[in-house]
Structure formats: structure tokens, C-alpha cells
Amino acid sequence: DAGTNDSSNPATYTIESDAITLADPTRFGFVFDGWTYEGQDTPTKSVTIAQGTYGDLTYTAHWTFNPIATITPETGYAELYDGHTLTGTGGTNTYIVIKDGAIVTLAGATITDIPDDNKHRWSGITCEGDATIILADGTTNNLKGGYSTYPGISVPENKTLTIQGSGTLYLSSNGYGPGIKLRSEERFSRNA
């Protein structure tokens, strides 16, 4: 399910707990369809655990792929899958990963606010494996890495990044390294 549970949804309850209505979880690049649980095989968004309920309960979130993935200053860690189009402006903790084998489009994506400090050791975009980035026609995309030499885009050694399209792409580190860099797994990791 790979989403983030809403913080208002409790992890535990007792027979004496007030009724609990589950809030929607979130997942970057996906739309929440609803919950399934024992006796409910069709996803439903309206789920309330009645007061007096007891025992173990398991709820599973279901998602629909949303091809437009918009980053905001509040976006933290987010994964891009095959077919995603990334747009918007990220913030100080934006950390984007392109999944292995994915073809994604950049359409006005800006990730330039990652600070040059020891707490922000990641690239603007990190490719998990082979990837293709398409630069949408007429768009400008600007990617910068975090601390010191972390690049705008990092690619694993022995993997291929293909960049296509007629859009514009500006890449940089935070002043000390290249815009695109091959990385070894132990050297480039997120330590936030």
C-alpha cells in the first residue's frame, strides 16, 4: 500500500474508546480509493470503528495511480513510478526517487531549496536504477542537490539514465560537484 497513514488514525484502541472514524491516508502520485477490511472487499472511504469494538482489526488502503505528481514546499520523500509527470516546486526536505525502469516526465519541476548542510545528504532526484527522464516541451526544470557535492540527479553505477525531450534542464550541486553523478549506494543516502 506504501502510503502514509493520517496521524489522527490511532494505532490502538480499547473497548472503551470513543467511535473512531478513519481519516484518509496519503500517497504521493496516487489517489486514495478507500479501505478494505474483513467483510468489506470493495474499497470504501467511510470507515468507523464503533465504541465497544474489540479485537485485532486490519485495514488496507487502496490507490489509483495519478499521472500528475505535484511537489510542494511540504513534499518530503516521494517516489516516481513509470508514467508519472513531475511538476511543482519542492522545499528543503524534498527527496525524489525514480523507481528502477521508470520513464518519467519533468514538466516545470523545481528542487533548489535543499540546504547545504550535513542533515541534507541527498540529490534533488535519485534514480533507483535505470531511468528515462523526458523534458516536456516548453518547460524549464531546475534541480539542485543538498549538502556539498550531492548533485541535481544521481544515478547508480552500472545503470543508465536517458534524458529526452526539448524542455530545459538546469542541474547543479550545492556548489562543489557536478549536476549529474554516478553514485555508490554506501556514499549517497538520505540521512534526514
N, C-alpha and C positions, 0 to 999 in steps of 0.2 A: 504494500500500500504506500510506503515511502513518503507519507505526508507528515505534517506537524499537527499534533493534537492541540486543540484550543486549551489554553491554561485554565479556563473555568471548568473544564470537564475533570471531575475528581478521579483519582486512580483507585480509590477505595470508597466503600460506603458501608453503613450498618443497617440493620432492620429498622432502626430509629431515625435514620436520615430522612430529611425532607425529600419530596419528589425532586428528581434530577432530570432536567431537560438538556440533552446533549447539544452543545454548540458545534458548528461546522468546523472541521479541521481545514488546513490549507496545504496546498502543494504547488510550488512554482511551476507554471506552464500547464496546469491541469485545472479542470472544473470539478468540484465535489458533486457527485451524483446522489450520495446518500449512504446510509448504514445498512448492513445486513447483520443478522444475528439468528440464534436458534429460533426456528419457527417463522422467520422472515427472510425469504430468499431473494426478494426483489428489493433493491436499494430504496430506502425511504429517508427523507430528511427530518421527519418529525419523530423523534425518539424520546420518550420519557420513562424513566425508571421510577415506578410508583413507590411511595412510602410503604414500608412493610416488606419490600422485596428482600430476599436473602439468597446467598449462594454466589458462585462464580458466574460472571457474565462476560461474554466476549462479543465485541462489536468490530466489524470490519468495514473500513472506508472504501468506497468505490469511486473511480475517477474517469473522466473523459479528457483525452488529450486536447489541449488548446494550442493551436499552432503559433499564436502570437504570445510571446513571453516578454512581458514588460518589466524592466528593472526600475526601481525607485531608490532614493537615498536610504530607505529602510531595508532593502534587499540584502540578505546575508548570503549564506551558502545556497547555491541553486544549480541544478543540473539541466543541461540541454540535451534533448533526445533528437533522433533523426526527424527532420521536418519542422523543427522549431525555427521561428524567426525572432531574434533578439532585438529589442528596441528599448529606448528609455535611457535614463541617467542613473547610475548606481551611486552608492555612498562609500563611506570609509570602510565598511565591512563587507562590501560586495565581493563575492568569490564565486566565479562561474566555472563550471566544469562541463566540457563537451564529452559526452559518453563515446566510448570506443565505436568507431564505424559510422558515427552520425554525420549527416550533411545538414548544416545549419546556415541560416541567412542572417547577416548583420544588416539592420535597417535603421541606422541612426543610433547605434549603441555607444554610450559614453561611460567609461570606467576610468576616472582620472583622480579620484579623491582618496585613494588608498594611501595612508600616511607612510612616510619614510621613517619607520621606527621598528624596533625589534619585535613588536607584537603583531606586525602585519607582514608575515613572510609568505606571500603568495603572489602569483601572477594575476593580471586582470582577467585573463581566460586561461584555464589549464585544460589541455587536451588529455583525455584519459588514455587514448591510443590513436589509431589512425582517424583522421577527421578531414572534412571538407568544409571550408567557410566560403559562402557566396556573399559578395558585397552587393547589396541591392542597388540598382541603377539610381543615380541622383542622390545617394545618401553619403554622409560623412560619418565615419566611425572612428573613435578615439579611445585607445586602450593603453593604460599605464599600469605597471606592476607596483608592488608595495616596497618593502624595505630594500634599500641599497640596489642590488643587481637583479632583482626579480623583474622579468620582462613583461611586456604587454601581453604576450602569448608564450606559453611554454608547451613543448611537445616532448613526449618520452623518446629516449634514444631508440633507434631502430624502428621508429614509426614515421608515418608520412602525414604532413599537413599540406593540403592543396587549397590554395586561395584562388577564387574565380570571381568574375563579375566586374562591372565597370564603376562601382562605387569607390569611394575614397577610404583608405585605412591609414591612420596615424598610429604608430606604435612606439612606446618608449619604456624604459625602466625609470626608476626614480633618480636618474642622473648618472649612474655608474655602469650601465650594462646595455646590451642590445635590446631591440624591440621584440625579437623572436629568439628563443633559445631552446636548444635541446637540454633536457634535464634528466638527472638520475633520480630515482624515487626517494632515496635517502636524503638528498640535498634539498629538494623542493617539496615542502609540505606546509600545510596550514597549521599554525601554532597559535590560534587566537582563542 
